[in-house]
Amino acid sequence: MSNPLARTSVAIIVAEQTALSLPLFQILKDNGYSVEWLESPELILSVLEDKTPDFVFLDHTMVDMDIGEYSQRIYDEPSSPYTRILSIGYCPDEATMIRMFDKGISEHIDCKTSATELTNRISNIIKAYNDEMRINHMAYHDALTGLPNRLLLIDRIEHAVSRAERQNKKVALLLLDLDQFKLVNDTLGHEVGDELIAEVALRLKGQVGGLDTVARIGGDEFIILLESIDSPADAAVKALGINEILTVPFNINGDELHVTASIGIALSPNDGKSIGRLMKHADTAMYKAKESGRNRFCFYQVSMAEHISDRLSLSNDLYQALKNDEFVVYYQPQVEAATGYITGMEALVRWQHPDRGLVSPAAFLPLAEENGLIVSISDSVLEKSCQQMSEWRSKGISVPHIAVNISTKHFYNIDLVARVKELLKKCGLKGSDITLEITETTAMNSPEEIIPILNELKSLGVGLAIDDFGTGHSSLAYLKRFPIDTLKIDRAFVMDLATDTDDEKIVIGILSLGKVFSMKVVAEGVETLEQATLLLNHNCKVIQGYLFSRPVDATHMGKLLKAGRLLPEQTQTKSNIFRMGVVN
């Protein structure tokens, strides 16, 4: 339902034309009301299908003992929760008056009321109603968007579930969370964030039907209540439509912003009838949508509950892991494809959980991004990598550069340049000893803010690389302004390189781009000789992947550095040699 303050003022009079009803009609018209005059109470519900009245003035003698039934039928209509029902006509006896008030009649207007008194009485009733609506609106609506808030939503869900049960229909709850909205607030400020939320609300309101509800329940979370649907497909169609309308860029103060949303869907009665259960299950499904890649919707499934519980437990353990220094650094060599010489390495974080053992980064890094711990974790990896390089060199081991991944949040939560200077000085390193890797998405999210920081890092001699290149939305106009040294071809394009000509074309394109911008190109995820051969044939000189070495701990990496060069793992147990280049 819409904001009651924004509705067209409608009143219904159910009465014959009398000395009371005729002046009442004119007084309501004079107060700006559109008045429907009905001569039978049976017609009320048909009018309520199209209009939402503030008042129904009902001649109580027309319905007599059935007045409670009529008032209940009016209040049961989803379009009329704010409607006031007043009786008009001759003053009933005391018992009838009590019964009418018990059945939902708010006031009685006697037919003996004078024209002046009637005018004043109606004016006071309208004023009191409008004052109450303003108070209700503030209590039950979100101040920023004007949408229903959590309190009003709960009431509507309760009524929707009850109606759907009587009609043998379903109710769908779509919980929508904007993807990475915090980044907008962090980079562009809360004012821009608020304007974006308001614009999203307008688009969502345009997507729902008259009986459905869009509510904002806090931050960047919205709930869409779909009433009386026939099947889950109806909810899926609505969710697809929402994802589609949000892909159209938003223009906020001249800035073009791109927004996606993850949507979780719970159905009543399938996933529960209670409000708490439905909202919890929609929330669980929403997190599954985020884990599955964002910008999509998921229906709730019972198996998700166990997964979410485990996820929450792991998230809580992350805080303790930082306190107990449970994060360790593994290293994966980067080698010269033609010779096997180690030209560098990438530092990769691992979590040595006291109960779970070694936890995959894929399991905990997304959680760390969500709860803000990613900055502390990546900072720890950077510090440990610098310390390890210093330790290796103190033992006479020759160490090329170490590449460390930096989160988007690292650029905004700490003074990254000052921190790098501090670590270089503390560990006796030069800027060229380390390379900082940022994802393509990080670079494109707010390039104007990131470029000055990158330039400062570059002035220190620090190497800069774009990781997972080809999976984001790079703009060549920005790419040429970034002081980037290295492009890393994402493993997604390397995996099927030997069998997929499209992947091969993409790899060739990235290599050409690197040549044009004088950037080194590193291919990640190289696992087979066939992949390595193709990359070398296309003049990709540096590769990284299981073909030469899995990520290893510092002790093992020290041994590899002493050796200086590597044979492909596929050749180490076979008689054939690596015929790509000159490794013997």
Secondary structure as a PSIPRED ss2 file (coil, helix, strand):
# PSIPRED VFORMAT (PSIPRED V4.0)

   1 M C   1.000  0.000  0.000
   2 S C   1.000  0.000  0.000
   3 N C   1.000  0.000  0.000
   4 P H   0.000  1.000  0.000
   5 L H   0.000  1.000  0.000
   6 A H   0.000  1.000  0.000
   7 R C   1.000  0.000  0.000
   8 T C   1.000  0.000  0.000
   9 S C   1.000  0.000  0.000
  10 V E   0.000  0.000  1.000
  11 A E   0.000  0.000  1.000
  12 I E   0.000  0.000  1.000
  13 I E   0.000  0.000  1.000
  14 V E   0.000  0.000  1.000
  15 A C   1.000  0.000  0.000
  16 E C   1.000  0.000  0.000
  17 Q C   1.000  0.000  0.000
  18 T C   1.000  0.000  0.000
  19 A C   1.000  0.000  0.000
  20 L C   1.000  0.000  0.000
  21 S H   0.000  1.000  0.000
  22 L H   0.000  1.000  0.000
  23 P H   0.000  1.000  0.000
  24 L H   0.000  1.000  0.000
  25 F H   0.000  1.000  0.000
  26 Q H   0.000  1.000  0.000
  27 I H   0.000  1.000  0.000
  28 L H   0.000  1.000  0.000
  29 K H   0.000  1.000  0.000
  30 D H   0.000  1.000  0.000
  31 N C   1.000  0.000  0.000
  32 G C   1.000  0.000  0.000
  33 Y C   1.000  0.000  0.000
  34 S E   0.000  0.000  1.000
  35 V E   0.000  0.000  1.000
  36 E E   0.000  0.000  1.000
  37 W E   0.000  0.000  1.000
  38 L E   0.000  0.000  1.000
  39 E C   1.000  0.000  0.000
  40 S C   1.000  0.000  0.000
  41 P H   0.000  1.000  0.000
  42 E H   0.000  1.000  0.000
  43 L H   0.000  1.000  0.000
  44 I H   0.000  1.000  0.000
  45 L H   0.000  1.000  0.000
  46 S H   0.000  1.000  0.000
  47 V H   0.000  1.000  0.000
  48 L H   0.000  1.000  0.000
  49 E C   1.000  0.000  0.000
  50 D C   1.000  0.000  0.000
  51 K C   1.000  0.000  0.000
  52 T C   1.000  0.000  0.000
  53 P C   1.000  0.000  0.000
  54 D C   1.000  0.000  0.000
  55 F E   0.000  0.000  1.000
  56 V E   0.000  0.000  1.000
  57 F E   0.000  0.000  1.000
  58 L E   0.000  0.000  1.000
  59 D E   0.000  0.000  1.000
  60 H H   0.000  1.000  0.000
  61 T H   0.000  1.000  0.000
  62 M H   0.000  1.000  0.000
  63 V H   0.000  1.000  0.000
  64 D H   0.000  1.000  0.000
  65 M H   0.000  1.000  0.000
  66 D H   0.000  1.000  0.000
  67 I H   0.000  1.000  0.000
  68 G H   0.000  1.000  0.000
  69 E H   0.000  1.000  0.000
  70 Y H   0.000  1.000  0.000
  71 S H   0.000  1.000  0.000
  72 Q H   0.000  1.000  0.000
  73 R H   0.000  1.000  0.000
  74 I H   0.000  1.000  0.000
  75 Y H   0.000  1.000  0.000
  76 D H   0.000  1.000  0.000
  77 E C   1.000  0.000  0.000
  78 P C   1.000  0.000  0.000
  79 S C   1.000  0.000  0.000
  80 S C   1.000  0.000  0.000
  81 P C   1.000  0.000  0.000
  82 Y C   1.000  0.000  0.000
  83 T C   1.000  0.000  0.000
  84 R E   0.000  0.000  1.000
  85 I E   0.000  0.000  1.000
  86 L E   0.000  0.000  1.000
  87 S E   0.000  0.000  1.000
  88 I E   0.000  0.000  1.000
  89 G E   0.000  0.000  1.000
  90 Y C   1.000  0.000  0.000
  91 C C   1.000  0.000  0.000
  92 P C   1.000  0.000  0.000
  93 D C   1.000  0.000  0.000
  94 E H   0.000  1.000  0.000
  95 A H   0.000  1.000  0.000
  96 T H   0.000  1.000  0.000
  97 M H   0.000  1.000  0.000
  98 I H   0.000  1.000  0.000
  99 R H   0.000  1.000  0.000
 100 M H   0.000  1.000  0.000
 101 F H   0.000  1.000  0.000
 102 D H   0.000  1.000  0.000
 103 K C   1.000  0.000  0.000
 104 G C   1.000  0.000  0.000
 105 I C   1.000  0.000  0.000
 106 S C   1.000  0.000  0.000
 107 E E   0.000  0.000  1.000
 108 H E   0.000  0.000  1.000
 109 I E   0.000  0.000  1.000
 110 D E   0.000  0.000  1.000
 111 C C   1.000  0.000  0.000
 112 K C   1.000  0.000  0.000
 113 T C   1.000  0.000  0.000
 114 S C   1.000  0.000  0.000
 115 A H   0.000  1.000  0.000
 116 T H   0.000  1.000  0.000
 117 E H   0.000  1.000  0.000
 118 L H   0.000  1.000  0.000
 119 T H   0.000  1.000  0.000
 120 N H   0.000  1.000  0.000
 121 R H   0.000  1.000  0.000
 122 I H   0.000  1.000  0.000
 123 S H   0.000  1.000  0.000
 124 N H   0.000  1.000  0.000
 125 I H   0.000  1.000  0.000
 126 I H   0.000  1.000  0.000
 127 K H   0.000  1.000  0.000
 128 A H   0.000  1.000  0.000
 129 Y H   0.000  1.000  0.000
 130 N H   0.000  1.000  0.000
 131 D H   0.000  1.000  0.000
 132 E H   0.000  1.000  0.000
 133 M H   0.000  1.000  0.000
 134 R H   0.000  1.000  0.000
 135 I H   0.000  1.000  0.000
 136 N H   0.000  1.000  0.000
 137 H H   0.000  1.000  0.000
 138 M H   0.000  1.000  0.000
 139 A H   0.000  1.000  0.000
 140 Y H   0.000  1.000  0.000
 141 H E   0.000  0.000  1.000
 142 D C   1.000  0.000  0.000
 143 A C   1.000  0.000  0.000
 144 L C   1.000  0.000  0.000
 145 T C   1.000  0.000  0.000
 146 G C   1.000  0.000  0.000
 147 L C   1.000  0.000  0.000
 148 P E   0.000  0.000  1.000
 149 N C   1.000  0.000  0.000
 150 R H   0.000  1.000  0.000
 151 L H   0.000  1.000  0.000
 152 L H   0.000  1.000  0.000
 153 L H   0.000  1.000  0.000
 154 I H   0.000  1.000  0.000
 155 D H   0.000  1.000  0.000
 156 R H   0.000  1.000  0.000
 157 I H   0.000  1.000  0.000
 158 E H   0.000  1.000  0.000
 159 H H   0.000  1.000  0.000
 160 A H   0.000  1.000  0.000
 161 V H   0.000  1.000  0.000
 162 S H   0.000  1.000  0.000
 163 R H   0.000  1.000  0.000
 164 A H   0.000  1.000  0.000
 165 E H   0.000  1.000  0.000
 166 R H   0.000  1.000  0.000
 167 Q H   0.000  1.000  0.000
 168 N C   1.000  0.000  0.000
 169 K C   1.000  0.000  0.000
 170 K E   0.000  0.000  1.000
 171 V E   0.000  0.000  1.000
 172 A E   0.000  0.000  1.000
 173 L E   0.000  0.000  1.000
 174 L E   0.000  0.000  1.000
 175 L E   0.000  0.000  1.000
 176 L E   0.000  0.000  1.000
 177 D E   0.000  0.000  1.000
 178 L E   0.000  0.000  1.000
 179 D C   1.000  0.000  0.000
 180 Q C   1.000  0.000  0.000
 181 F H   0.000  1.000  0.000
 182 K H   0.000  1.000  0.000
 183 L H   0.000  1.000  0.000
 184 V H   0.000  1.000  0.000
 185 N H   0.000  1.000  0.000
 186 D H   0.000  1.000  0.000
 187 T H   0.000  1.000  0.000
 188 L H   0.000  1.000  0.000
 189 G C   1.000  0.000  0.000
 190 H H   0.000  1.000  0.000
 191 E H   0.000  1.000  0.000
 192 V H   0.000  1.000  0.000
 193 G H   0.000  1.000  0.000
 194 D H   0.000  1.000  0.000
 195 E H   0.000  1.000  0.000
 196 L H   0.000  1.000  0.000
 197 I H   0.000  1.000  0.000
 198 A H   0.000  1.000  0.000
 199 E H   0.000  1.000  0.000
 200 V H   0.000  1.000  0.000
 201 A H   0.000  1.000  0.000
 202 L H   0.000  1.000  0.000
 203 R H   0.000  1.000  0.000
 204 L H   0.000  1.000  0.000
 205 K H   0.000  1.000  0.000
 206 G C   1.000  0.000  0.000
 207 Q C   1.000  0.000  0.000
 208 V C   1.000  0.000  0.000
 209 G C   1.000  0.000  0.000
 210 G C   1.000  0.000  0.000
 211 L C   1.000  0.000  0.000
 212 D C   1.000  0.000  0.000
 213 T E   0.000  0.000  1.000
 214 V E   0.000  0.000  1.000
 215 A E   0.000  0.000  1.000
 216 R E   0.000  0.000  1.000
 217 I E   0.000  0.000  1.000
 218 G E   0.000  0.000  1.000
 219 G C   1.000  0.000  0.000
 220 D C   1.000  0.000  0.000
 221 E E   0.000  0.000  1.000
 222 F E   0.000  0.000  1.000
 223 I E   0.000  0.000  1.000
 224 I E   0.000  0.000  1.000
 225 L E   0.000  0.000  1.000
 226 L E   0.000  0.000  1.000
 227 E E   0.000  0.000  1.000
 228 S E   0.000  0.000  1.000
 229 I E   0.000  0.000  1.000
 230 D C   1.000  0.000  0.000
 231 S C   1.000  0.000  0.000
 232 P H   0.000  1.000  0.000
 233 A H   0.000  1.000  0.000
 234 D H   0.000  1.000  0.000
 235 A H   0.000  1.000  0.000
 236 A H   0.000  1.000  0.000
 237 V H   0.000  1.000  0.000
 238 K H   0.000  1.000  0.000
 239 A H   0.000  1.000  0.000
 240 L H   0.000  1.000  0.000
 241 G H   0.000  1.000  0.000
 242 I H   0.000  1.000  0.000
 243 N H   0.000  1.000  0.000
 244 E H   0.000  1.000  0.000
 245 I H   0.000  1.000  0.000
 246 L H   0.000  1.000  0.000
 247 T C   1.000  0.000  0.000
 248 V C   1.000  0.000  0.000
 249 P C   1.000  0.000  0.000
 250 F E   0.000  0.000  1.000
 251 N E   0.000  0.000  1.000
 252 I E   0.000  0.000  1.000
 253 N C   1.000  0.000  0.000
 254 G C   1.000  0.000  0.000
 255 D E   0.000  0.000  1.000
 256 E E   0.000  0.000  1.000
 257 L E   0.000  0.000  1.000
 258 H C   1.000  0.000  0.000
 259 V C   1.000  0.000  0.000
 260 T C   1.000  0.000  0.000
 261 A E   0.000  0.000  1.000
 262 S E   0.000  0.000  1.000
 263 I E   0.000  0.000  1.000
 264 G E   0.000  0.000  1.000
 265 I E   0.000  0.000  1.000
 266 A E   0.000  0.000  1.000
 267 L E   0.000  0.000  1.000
 268 S E   0.000  0.000  1.000
 269 P C   1.000  0.000  0.000
 270 N C   1.000  0.000  0.000
 271 D C   1.000  0.000  0.000
 272 G C   1.000  0.000  0.000
 273 K C   1.000  0.000  0.000
 274 S C   1.000  0.000  0.000
 275 I H   0.000  1.000  0.000
 276 G H   0.000  1.000  0.000
 277 R H   0.000  1.000  0.000
 278 L H   0.000  1.000  0.000
 279 M H   0.000  1.000  0.000
 280 K H   0.000  1.000  0.000
 281 H H   0.000  1.000  0.000
 282 A H   0.000  1.000  0.000
 283 D H   0.000  1.000  0.000
 284 T H   0.000  1.000  0.000
 285 A H   0.000  1.000  0.000
 286 M H   0.000  1.000  0.000
 287 Y H   0.000  1.000  0.000
 288 K H   0.000  1.000  0.000
 289 A H   0.000  1.000  0.000
 290 K H   0.000  1.000  0.000
 291 E H   0.000  1.000  0.000
 292 S C   1.000  0.000  0.000
 293 G C   1.000  0.000  0.000
 294 R C   1.000  0.000  0.000
 295 N C   1.000  0.000  0.000
 296 R C   1.000  0.000  0.000
 297 F E   0.000  0.000  1.000
 298 C E   0.000  0.000  1.000
 299 F E   0.000  0.000  1.000
 300 Y C   1.000  0.000  0.000
 301 Q C   1.000  0.000  0.000
 302 V H   0.000  1.000  0.000
 303 S H   0.000  1.000  0.000
 304 M H   0.000  1.000  0.000
 305 A H   0.000  1.000  0.000
 306 E H   0.000  1.000  0.000
 307 H H   0.000  1.000  0.000
 308 I H   0.000  1.000  0.000
 309 S H   0.000  1.000  0.000
 310 D H   0.000  1.000  0.000
 311 R H   0.000  1.000  0.000
 312 L H   0.000  1.000  0.000
 313 S H   0.000  1.000  0.000
 314 L H   0.000  1.000  0.000
 315 S H   0.000  1.000  0.000
 316 N H   0.000  1.000  0.000
 317 D H   0.000  1.000  0.000
 318 L H   0.000  1.000  0.000
 319 Y H   0.000  1.000  0.000
 320 Q H   0.000  1.000  0.000
 321 A H   0.000  1.000  0.000
 322 L H   0.000  1.000  0.000
 323 K H   0.000  1.000  0.000
 324 N C   1.000  0.000  0.000
 325 D C   1.000  0.000  0.000
 326 E C   1.000  0.000  0.000
 327 F E   0.000  0.000  1.000
 328 V E   0.000  0.000  1.000
 329 V E   0.000  0.000  1.000
 330 Y E   0.000  0.000  1.000
 331 Y E   0.000  0.000  1.000
 332 Q E   0.000  0.000  1.000
 333 P E   0.000  0.000  1.000
 334 Q E   0.000  0.000  1.000
 335 V E   0.000  0.000  1.000
 336 E E   0.000  0.000  1.000
 337 A C   1.000  0.000  0.000
 338 A C   1.000  0.000  0.000
 339 T C   1.000  0.000  0.000
 340 G C   1.000  0.000  0.000
 341 Y E   0.000  0.000  1.000
 342 I E   0.000  0.000  1.000
 343 T E   0.000  0.000  1.000
 344 G E   0.000  0.000  1.000
 345 M E   0.000  0.000  1.000
 346 E E   0.000  0.000  1.000
 347 A E   0.000  0.000  1.000
 348 L E   0.000  0.000  1.000
 349 V E   0.000  0.000  1.000
 350 R E   0.000  0.000  1.000
 351 W E   0.000  0.000  1.000
 352 Q E   0.000  0.000  1.000
 353 H E   0.000  0.000  1.000
 354 P C   1.000  0.000  0.000
 355 D C   1.000  0.000  0.000
 356 R C   1.000  0.000  0.000
 357 G E   0.000  0.000  1.000
 358 L E   0.000  0.000  1.000
 359 V E   0.000  0.000  1.000
 360 S C   1.000  0.000  0.000
 361 P H   0.000  1.000  0.000
 362 A H   0.000  1.000  0.000
 363 A H   0.000  1.000  0.000
 364 F H   0.000  1.000  0.000
 365 L H   0.000  1.000  0.000
 366 P H   0.000  1.000  0.000
 367 L H   0.000  1.000  0.000
 368 A H   0.000  1.000  0.000
 369 E H   0.000  1.000  0.000
 370 E H   0.000  1.000  0.000
 371 N H   0.000  1.000  0.000
 372 G C   1.000  0.000  0.000
 373 L C   1.000  0.000  0.000
 374 I H   0.000  1.000  0.000
 375 V H   0.000  1.000  0.000
 376 S H   0.000  1.000  0.000
 377 I H   0.000  1.000  0.000
 378 S H   0.000  1.000  0.000
 379 D H   0.000  1.000  0.000
 380 S H   0.000  1.000  0.000
 381 V H   0.000  1.000  0.000
 382 L H   0.000  1.000  0.000
 383 E H   0.000  1.000  0.000
 384 K H   0.000  1.000  0.000
 385 S H   0.000  1.000  0.000
 386 C H   0.000  1.000  0.000
 387 Q H   0.000  1.000  0.000
 388 Q H   0.000  1.000  0.000
 389 M H   0.000  1.000  0.000
 390 S H   0.000  1.000  0.000
 391 E H   0.000  1.000  0.000
 392 W H   0.000  1.000  0.000
 393 R H   0.000  1.000  0.000
 394 S H   0.000  1.000  0.000
 395 K C   1.000  0.000  0.000
 396 G C   1.000  0.000  0.000
 397 I C   1.000  0.000  0.000
 398 S C   1.000  0.000  0.000
 399 V C   1.000  0.000  0.000
 400 P C   1.000  0.000  0.000
 401 H E   0.000  0.000  1.000
 402 I E   0.000  0.000  1.000
 403 A E   0.000  0.000  1.000
 404 V E   0.000  0.000  1.000
 405 N E   0.000  0.000  1.000
 406 I C   1.000  0.000  0.000
 407 S C   1.000  0.000  0.000
 408 T C   1.000  0.000  0.000
 409 K C   1.000  0.000  0.000
 410 H H   0.000  1.000  0.000
 411 F H   0.000  1.000  0.000
 412 Y H   0.000  1.000  0.000
 413 N H   0.000  1.000  0.000
 414 I C   1.000  0.000  0.000
 415 D C   1.000  0.000  0.000
 416 L H   0.000  1.000  0.000
 417 V H   0.000  1.000  0.000
 418 A H   0.000  1.000  0.000
 419 R H   0.000  1.000  0.000
 420 V H   0.000  1.000  0.000
 421 K H   0.000  1.000  0.000
 422 E H   0.000  1.000  0.000
 423 L H   0.000  1.000  0.000
 424 L H   0.000  1.000  0.000
 425 K H   0.000  1.000  0.000
 426 K H   0.000  1.000  0.000
 427 C H   0.000  1.000  0.000
 428 G C   1.000  0.000  0.000
 429 L C   1.000  0.000  0.000
 430 K C   1.000  0.000  0.000
 431 G H   0.000  1.000  0.000
 432 S H   0.000  1.000  0.000
 433 D H   0.000  1.000  0.000
 434 I E   0.000  0.000  1.000
 435 T E   0.000  0.000  1.000
 436 L E   0.000  0.000  1.000
 437 E E   0.000  0.000  1.000
 438 I E   0.000  0.000  1.000
 439 T E   0.000  0.000  1.000
 440 E H   0.000  1.000  0.000
 441 T H   0.000  1.000  0.000
 442 T H   0.000  1.000  0.000
 443 A H   0.000  1.000  0.000
 444 M H   0.000  1.000  0.000
 445 N H   0.000  1.000  0.000
 446 S C   1.000  0.000  0.000
 447 P H   0.000  1.000  0.000
 448 E H   0.000  1.000  0.000
 449 E H   0.000  1.000  0.000
 450 I H   0.000  1.000  0.000
 451 I H   0.000  1.000  0.000
 452 P H   0.000  1.000  0.000
 453 I H   0.000  1.000  0.000
 454 L H   0.000  1.000  0.000
 455 N H   0.000  1.000  0.000
 456 E H   0.000  1.000  0.000
 457 L H   0.000  1.000  0.000
 458 K H   0.000  1.000  0.000
 459 S H   0.000  1.000  0.000
 460 L C   1.000  0.000  0.000
 461 G C   1.000  0.000  0.000
 462 V C   1.000  0.000  0.000
 463 G E   0.000  0.000  1.000
 464 L E   0.000  0.000  1.000
 465 A E   0.000  0.000  1.000
 466 I E   0.000  0.000  1.000
 467 D E   0.000  0.000  1.000
 468 D E   0.000  0.000  1.000
 469 F E   0.000  0.000  1.000
 470 G C   1.000  0.000  0.000
 471 T C   1.000  0.000  0.000
 472 G C   1.000  0.000  0.000
 473 H C   1.000  0.000  0.000
 474 S C   1.000  0.000  0.000
 475 S C   1.000  0.000  0.000
 476 L H   0.000  1.000  0.000
 477 A H   0.000  1.000  0.000
 478 Y H   0.000  1.000  0.000
 479 L H   0.000  1.000  0.000
 480 K C   1.000  0.000  0.000
 481 R C   1.000  0.000  0.000
 482 F C   1.000  0.000  0.000
 483 P C   1.000  0.000  0.000
 484 I C   1.000  0.000  0.000
 485 D C   1.000  0.000  0.000
 486 T E   0.000  0.000  1.000
 487 L E   0.000  0.000  1.000
 488 K E   0.000  0.000  1.000
 489 I E   0.000  0.000  1.000
 490 D C   1.000  0.000  0.000
 491 R H   0.000  1.000  0.000
 492 A H   0.000  1.000  0.000
 493 F H   0.000  1.000  0.000
 494 V H   0.000  1.000  0.000
 495 M C   1.000  0.000  0.000
 496 D C   1.000  0.000  0.000
 497 L C   1.000  0.000  0.000
 498 A C   1.000  0.000  0.000
 499 T C   1.000  0.000  0.000
 500 D C   1.000  0.000  0.000
 501 T H   0.000  1.000  0.000
 502 D H   0.000  1.000  0.000
 503 D H   0.000  1.000  0.000
 504 E H   0.000  1.000  0.000
 505 K H   0.000  1.000  0.000
 506 I H   0.000  1.000  0.000
 507 V H   0.000  1.000  0.000
 508 I H   0.000  1.000  0.000
 509 G H   0.000  1.000  0.000
 510 I H   0.000  1.000  0.000
 511 L H   0.000  1.000  0.000
 512 S H   0.000  1.000  0.000
 513 L H   0.000  1.000  0.000
 514 G H   0.000  1.000  0.000
 515 K H   0.000  1.000  0.000
 516 V H   0.000  1.000  0.000
 517 F C   1.000  0.000  0.000
 518 S C   1.000  0.000  0.000
 519 M C   1.000  0.000  0.000
 520 K E   0.000  0.000  1.000
 521 V E   0.000  0.000  1.000
 522 V E   0.000  0.000  1.000
 523 A E   0.000  0.000  1.000
 524 E C   1.000  0.000  0.000
 525 G C   1.000  0.000  0.000
 526 V C   1.000  0.000  0.000
 527 E C   1.000  0.000  0.000
 528 T C   1.000  0.000  0.000
 529 L H   0.000  1.000  0.000
 530 E H   0.000  1.000  0.000
 531 Q H   0.000  1.000  0.000
 532 A H   0.000  1.000  0.000
 533 T H   0.000  1.000  0.000
 534 L H   0.000  1.000  0.000
 535 L H   0.000  1.000  0.000
 536 L H   0.000  1.000  0.000
 537 N H   0.000  1.000  0.000
 538 H C   1.000  0.000  0.000
 539 N C   1.000  0.000  0.000
 540 C C   1.000  0.000  0.000
 541 K C   1.000  0.000  0.000
 542 V E   0.000  0.000  1.000
 543 I E   0.000  0.000  1.000
 544 Q C   1.000  0.000  0.000
 545 G C   1.000  0.000  0.000
 546 Y C   1.000  0.000  0.000
 547 L C   1.000  0.000  0.000
 548 F C   1.000  0.000  0.000
 549 S C   1.000  0.000  0.000
 550 R C   1.000  0.000  0.000
 551 P C   1.000  0.000  0.000
 552 V E   0.000  0.000  1.000
 553 D C   1.000  0.000  0.000
 554 A H   0.000  1.000  0.000
 555 T H   0.000  1.000  0.000
 556 H H   0.000  1.000  0.000
 557 M H   0.000  1.000  0.000
 558 G H   0.000  1.000  0.000
 559 K H   0.000  1.000  0.000
 560 L H   0.000  1.000  0.000
 561 L H   0.000  1.000  0.000
 562 K H   0.000  1.000  0.000
 563 A H   0.000  1.000  0.000
 564 G C   1.000  0.000  0.000
 565 R E   0.000  0.000  1.000
 566 L C   1.000  0.000  0.000
 567 L C   1.000  0.000  0.000
 568 P C   1.000  0.000  0.000
 569 E H   0.000  1.000  0.000
 570 Q H   0.000  1.000  0.000
 571 T H   0.000  1.000  0.000
 572 Q C   1.000  0.000  0.000
 573 T C   1.000  0.000  0.000
 574 K C   1.000  0.000  0.000
 575 S C   1.000  0.000  0.000
 576 N C   1.000  0.000  0.000
 577 I C   1.000  0.000  0.000
 578 F C   1.000  0.000  0.000
 579 R C   1.000  0.000  0.000
 580 M C   1.000  0.000  0.000
 581 G C   1.000  0.000  0.000
 582 V C   1.000  0.000  0.000
 583 V C   1.000  0.000  0.000
 584 N C   1.000  0.000  0.000
